Amino acid sequence: MKLGKNLWLVSLFVILVAVGLVAASILMQQTQPAVPVAGSMTKNCDPTFPTPVNVTLGSSGQITFSCNTNSPTTAPAFTTGGPVVVTPTLTGLVAPWNTTGLYIYTSDGAVNTGNCGSRSGALKITGGTPMTVPLGPWNYCAKFESVGLTGLPTFTVTWNLI
């Protein structure tokens, strides 16, 4: 009976010493926060300017938005100062705009005309879906279909930092 009582006391002592040693070993603990990727996004004009400046009734195609109708390659709509992770919000992008055909592309890239998705650095914009926009100068390219009597309506892209 005495052996069982002593074994219990010895076990308790060993546990208390072990806990004390572990507790005594941790002098300090600090948690470091997550650090986001540095980057910036700067609009170069507001509103942007279309190229071409008008469309034909009933036509379909694509249109560029930059800060200079006559020279979209040298006047980007916005620039990024490093890769930036953002979520775009689209307002007013309704027919005759093709709601799945809005892109950004590198304004001074080798291919900066024609099909929106084939332009240099083209990135598809989907409202509410996060995306990474690399460093560089950017223009918008939007597809449209069957232009009506009122032409192409205004739309807005709002970029939200994640």
DRENTIDO-466235 format. One record per residue: chain; x, y, z of N, C-alpha, C, O in turn; residue number from 1. Coordinates in steps of 0.1 Angstrom, whole numbers. Layout:
BEGIN
SITE   chaine      nu      nv      nw     cau     cav     caw      cu      cv      cw      ou      ov      ow   num
SITE        A       X       Y       Z       X       Y       Z       X       Y       Z       X       Y       Z   NUM
...
This chain:
BEGIN
SITE   chaine      nu      nv      nw     cau     cav     caw      cu      cv      cw      ou      ov      ow   num
SITE        A       8     -12       0       0       0       0       9      13       0       6      22      -7     1
SITE        A      19      12       8      28      23       8      35      26      -5      38      37      -9     2
SITE        A      39      15     -12      45      16     -25      36      24     -35      41      32     -43     3
SITE        A      23      21     -36      14      27     -45      13      42     -42      12      51     -51     4
SITE        A      12      45     -28      11      59     -24      24      67     -28      23      78     -33     5
SITE        A      35      61     -26      48      67     -30      49      69     -45      54      79     -50     6
SITE        A      45      59     -52      45      60     -67      37      71     -72      41      78     -82     7
SITE        A      26      73     -66      17      84     -70      23      98     -67      23     107     -75     8
SITE        A      29      99     -55      36     111     -51      48     114     -60      50     125     -64     9
SITE        A      56     103     -63      67     105     -72      63     109     -86      69     118     -92    10
SITE        A      52     103     -91      47     107    -104      42     121    -105      45     129    -114    11
SITE        A      35     126     -94      31     139     -93      42     149     -93      42     159     -99    12
SITE        A      53     145     -85      65     154     -84      72     155     -98      76     166    -102    13
SITE        A      73     144    -105      79     144    -119      71     153    -128      77     161    -136    14
SITE        A      58     152    -128      49     160    -137      51     175    -133      52     183    -142    15
SITE        A      51     178    -120      52     192    -116      66     198    -120      67     209    -124    16
SITE        A      76     190    -119      90     194    -122      90     196    -138      96     206    -142    17
SITE        A      85     187    -145      85     188    -160      77     201    -165      82     208    -173    18
SITE        A      65     203    -159      58     215    -162      65     228    -158      65     237    -166    19
SITE        A      71     227    -147      79     239    -142      91     241    -152      94     253    -154    20
SITE        A      98     231    -156     109     233    -165     105     238    -179     111     247    -184    21
SITE        A      94     233    -184      89     238    -197      84     253    -195      87     261    -204    22
SITE        A      77     256    -185      72     269    -182      84     279    -180      84     290    -184    23
SITE        A      94     274    -173     106     282    -170     115     284    -183     122     294    -184    24
SITE        A     113     275    -193     121     276    -205     116     287    -214     124     293    -221    25
SITE        A     103     289    -215      98     299    -223      98     313    -217      90     316    -208    26
SITE        A     108     321    -221     110     334    -215     100     344    -221      95     353    -214    27
SITE        A      98     343    -234      90     353    -241      85     347    -254      92     338    -260    28
SITE        A      74     351    -259      68     347    -272      63     359    -279      55     367    -273    29
SITE        A      66     361    -292      60     372    -300      56     366    -313      62     358    -319    30
SITE        A      44     372    -318      39     368    -331      41     379    -340      38     391    -337    31
SITE        A      47     377    -352      49     387    -362      37     387    -372      32     376    -376    32
SITE        A      32     399    -376      20     399    -385      24     396    -399      35     396    -403    33
SITE        A      14     393    -407      15     391    -421      19     404    -427      15     415    -423    34
SITE        A      27     404    -438      32     416    -445      27     415    -459      31     406    -466    35
SITE        A      19     425    -464      14     424    -478      25     428    -488      35     434    -484    36
SITE        A      23     424    -500      32     428    -511      30     443    -513      19     448    -514    37
SITE        A      41     450    -515      40     465    -517      36     467    -532      39     459    -541    38
SITE        A      28     477    -534      23     480    -547      14     492    -547       8     495    -536    39
SITE        A      12     498    -558       3     509    -558      -4     509    -572       0     503    -581    40
SITE        A     -15     517    -572     -23     518    -584     -27     533    -585     -33     538    -576    41
SITE        A     -24     539    -596     -26     553    -598     -34     556    -611     -29     552    -622    42
SITE        A     -46     563    -610     -53     567    -622     -46     579    -628     -42     588    -620    43
SITE        A     -45     579    -641     -38     590    -648     -47     600    -653     -43     611    -657    44
SITE        A     -60     597    -653     -71     607    -658     -84     601    -653     -86     589    -650    45
SITE        A     -94     610    -652    -107     606    -649    -117     617    -654    -117     628    -649    46
SITE        A    -125     614    -664    -127     600    -670    -116     597    -680    -107     605    -684    47
SITE        A    -116     585    -685    -107     581    -696    -113     585    -709    -124     591    -710    48
SITE        A    -106     583    -720    -110     587    -733    -111     575    -743    -102     567    -742    49
SITE        A    -121     574    -751    -123     562    -760    -115     563    -773    -113     574    -778    50
SITE        A    -110     552    -778    -105     551    -791    -111     539    -797    -108     527    -793    51
SITE        A    -119     540    -808    -123     552    -815    -133     561    -806    -138     556    -796    52
SITE        A    -135     573    -811    -144     582    -803    -159     580    -806    -167     586    -799    53
SITE        A    -162     572    -816    -176     569    -819    -177     556    -825    -168     550    -830    54
SITE        A    -189     550    -825    -192     537    -830    -204     538    -840    -212     547    -839    55
SITE        A    -205     528    -848    -216     527    -858    -228     520    -853    -226     509    -846    56
SITE        A    -239     525    -856    -252     518    -852    -252     504    -856    -249     501    -868    57
SITE        A    -255     495    -847    -256     481    -850    -243     473    -851    -242     461    -853    58
SITE        A    -232     480    -848    -219     474    -849    -215     466    -837    -221     468    -826    59
SITE        A    -205     458    -838    -199     451    -827    -184     452    -828    -179     454    -840    60
SITE        A    -176     451    -817    -162     453    -818    -156     455    -804    -161     450    -794    61
SITE        A    -145     462    -804    -138     465    -791    -134     480    -792    -132     486    -802    62
SITE        A    -133     485    -780    -129     499    -778    -118     500    -767    -119     494    -757    63
SITE        A    -109     509    -769     -98     512    -760    -102     524    -751    -107     534    -757    64
SITE        A     -98     524    -738    -100     535    -730     -86     538    -724     -80     530    -717    65
SITE        A     -81     551    -726     -68     555    -722     -70     570    -718     -81     575    -716    66
SITE        A     -59     577    -716     -59     591    -712     -57     600    -724     -56     612    -723    67
SITE        A     -56     594    -736     -55     602    -748     -60     595    -760     -54     584    -764    68
SITE        A     -71     599    -766     -77     593    -777     -68     591    -789     -68     580    -795    69
SITE        A     -59     601    -791     -50     600    -803     -38     592    -800     -31     588    -810    70
SITE        A     -34     590    -787     -22     583    -784     -23     574    -772     -17     576    -762    71
SITE        A     -31     563    -773     -33     555    -761     -21     547    -757     -20     543    -745    72
SITE        A     -11     545    -766       1     538    -762      10     546    -752      17     540    -744    73
SITE        A       9     559    -753      18     568    -745      10     575    -733      16     582    -726    74
SITE        A      -3     572    -732     -11     579    -722     -20     568    -715     -32     568    -718    75
SITE        A     -14     560    -707     -22     549    -700     -33     554    -691     -31     565    -685    76
SITE        A     -43     546    -690     -54     550    -681     -50     550    -666     -54     558    -659    77
SITE        A     -41     540    -663     -36     539    -649     -23     532    -650     -19     525    -659    78
SITE        A     -15     534    -639      -2     527    -637      -2     520    -624      -9     524    -614    79
SITE        A       6     509    -624       8     502    -611      23     503    -608      32     502    -616    80
SITE        A      26     505    -595      40     507    -590      45     494    -584      52     494    -574    81
SITE        A      42     483    -590      46     470    -585      34     461    -585      23     466    -588    82
SITE        A      35     448    -584      23     440    -584      14     443    -573      18     445    -562    83
SITE        A       1     444    -576      -9     447    -566     -21     438    -567     -25     434    -578    84
SITE        A     -25     433    -556     -37     424    -556     -49     432    -553     -50     438    -542    85
SITE        A     -59     432    -562     -71     440    -561     -83     432    -565     -82     422    -571    86
SITE        A     -95     437    -561    -107     432    -565    -115     443    -573    -118     453    -566    87
SITE        A    -118     441    -585    -125     451    -593    -140     450    -590    -146     439    -588    88
SITE        A    -147     462    -590    -161     463    -589    -166     470    -602    -161     481    -605    89
SITE        A    -175     464    -609    -180     470    -621    -194     476    -619    -203     469    -614    90
SITE        A    -196     488    -624    -209     495    -623    -213     499    -637    -205     506    -643    91
SITE        A    -225     496    -642    -230     501    -654    -225     493    -666    -228     497    -678    92
SITE        A    -218     482    -664    -213     474    -676    -225     465    -680    -226     453    -676    93
SITE        A    -233     471    -689    -245     463    -693    -246     464    -709    -238     472    -715    94
SITE        A    -254     456    -715    -256     456    -729    -257     471    -734    -265     478    -728    95
SITE        A    -251     474    -745    -245     465    -755    -230     461    -752    -224     455    -760    96
SITE        A    -225     465    -740    -212     460    -736    -213     445    -734    -223     440    -729    97
SITE        A    -203     438    -738    -202     424    -736    -196     422    -721    -185     425    -719    98
SITE        A    -205     418    -712    -201     418    -698    -190     408    -694    -185     409    -683    99
SITE        A    -186     400    -704    -175     391    -701    -163     395    -710    -153     387    -711   100
SITE        A    -164     406    -715    -153     411    -725    -146     423    -720    -142     431    -729   101
SITE        A    -144     425    -707    -136     437    -703    -122     432    -698    -121     423    -691   102
SITE        A    -112     439    -704     -98     436    -701     -90     448    -698     -94     460    -701   103
SITE        A     -79     446    -692     -68     456    -691     -56     450    -699     -55     438    -700   104
SITE        A     -48     459    -704     -36     454    -712     -25     464    -710     -28     476    -707   105
SITE        A     -13     460    -712      -1     468    -711      -2     479    -723      -1     475    -734   106
SITE        A      -3     491    -719      -6     502    -729       6     503    -739       3     506    -751   107
SITE        A      18     500    -735      29     502    -745      35     489    -749      46     488    -754   108
SITE        A      27     478    -749      31     465    -753      32     464    -768      27     473    -775   109
SITE        A      37     453    -773      39     451    -787      26     450    -795      24     455    -806   110
SITE        A      16     444    -788       2     442    -794      -7     451    -786     -11     447    -775   111
SITE        A     -12     462    -792     -21     471    -784     -33     475    -792     -40     485    -789   112
SITE        A     -36     467    -802     -49     469    -810     -55     455    -813     -49     445    -810   113
SITE        A     -67     455    -818     -73     443    -821     -81     436    -810     -85     443    -800   114
SITE        A     -82     423    -810     -90     416    -800     -84     419    -786     -72     418    -783   115
SITE        A     -93     423    -777     -89     426    -763     -81     416    -756     -71     419    -750   116
SITE        A     -85     403    -757     -78     393    -750     -65     389    -756     -57     381    -750   117
SITE        A     -62     394    -768     -49     391    -775     -39     402    -773     -28     401    -779   118
SITE        A     -42     413    -767     -33     424    -765     -22     420    -755     -24     412    -746   119
SITE        A     -11     427    -756       1     424    -747      -3     425    -732      -9     436    -728   120
SITE        A      -1     415    -725      -3     415    -710     -18     415    -706     -21     417    -695   121
SITE        A     -27     411    -716     -41     412    -713     -46     404    -701     -42     392    -700   122
SITE        A     -53     410    -693     -59     404    -681     -74     407    -681     -79     418    -682   123
SITE        A     -82     396    -680     -97     397    -680    -101     403    -666     -97     398    -656   124
SITE        A    -110     412    -667    -116     418    -655    -130     411    -652    -139     412    -661   125
SITE        A    -131     405    -641    -144     399    -636    -147     406    -623    -140     404    -613   126
SITE        A    -158     413    -623    -163     420    -611    -163     410    -599    -169     399    -600   127
SITE        A    -158     415    -588    -158     407    -575    -148     396    -574    -147     389    -564   128
SITE        A    -140     394    -585    -130     384    -584    -116     390    -583    -112     398    -591   129
SITE        A    -108     386    -572     -95     392    -570     -86     388    -581     -87     378    -588   130
SITE        A     -76     397    -584     -67     395    -594     -54     402    -591     -54     412    -583   131
SITE        A     -43     398    -596     -30     404    -594     -26     412    -607     -26     406    -618   132
SITE        A     -24     425    -605     -20     433    -617      -5     437    -615      -1     443    -606   133
SITE        A       3     432    -625      17     434    -624      21     449    -626      13     457    -629   134
SITE        A      34     452    -623      39     465    -625      37     470    -640      40     462    -649   135
SITE        A      33     482    -642      33     487    -656      22     497    -658      14     501    -650   136
SITE        A      22     502    -671      11     511    -676       0     503    -682       3     494    -690   137
SITE        A     -12     507    -679     -24     499    -683     -35     507    -690     -37     518    -685   138
SITE        A     -41     501    -700     -53     507    -706     -65     497    -705     -62     485    -702   139
SITE        A     -77     501    -707     -88     492    -707     -92     489    -721     -89     497    -730   140
SITE        A     -97     477    -723    -103     473    -736    -116     466    -733    -117     457    -725   141
SITE        A    -127     471    -740    -140     466    -737    -146     461    -750    -146     468    -760   142
SITE        A    -152     449    -750    -160     444    -762    -174     449    -761    -180     451    -750   143
SITE        A    -180     452    -773    -194     456    -774    -201     448    -785    -194     444    -794   144
SITE        A    -214     447    -784    -222     440    -794    -235     447    -798    -242     452    -789   145
SITE        A    -238     449    -810    -250     454    -815    -254     468    -809    -263     469    -801   146
SITE        A    -246     478    -812    -248     491    -807    -262     497    -811    -265     496    -822   147
SITE        A    -269     502    -801    -282     507    -803    -281     522    -806    -271     528    -807   148
SITE        A    -293     529    -807    -294     543    -810    -287     552    -800    -283     563    -803   149
SITE        A    -287     547    -787    -281     556    -777    -265     554    -776    -259     560    -767   150
SITE        A    -260     545    -784    -245     543    -784    -241     534    -772    -248     526    -768   151
SITE        A    -229     537    -767    -223     529    -756    -225     536    -743    -220     548    -742   152
SITE        A    -231     530    -733    -233     537    -720    -220     538    -712    -210     531    -714   153
SITE        A    -220     548    -703    -209     549    -693    -208     537    -684    -219     532    -680   154
SITE        A    -196     533    -680    -195     523    -670    -183     527    -661    -174     535    -665   155
SITE        A    -182     521    -649    -171     525    -640    -165     512    -635    -171     502    -632   156
SITE        A    -152     512    -633    -144     502    -627    -138     508    -614    -131     518    -614   157
SITE        A    -142     502    -603    -136     506    -590    -127     495    -585    -130     483    -585   158
SITE        A    -114     498    -582    -104     489    -578    -103     489    -563    -100     500    -557   159
SITE        A    -105     478    -556    -104     477    -542     -92     468    -538     -90     457    -542   160
SITE        A     -84     474    -529     -72     467    -524     -76     456    -515     -85     457    -507   161
SITE        A     -70     444    -517     -73     433    -508     -65     434    -496     -66     425    -487   162
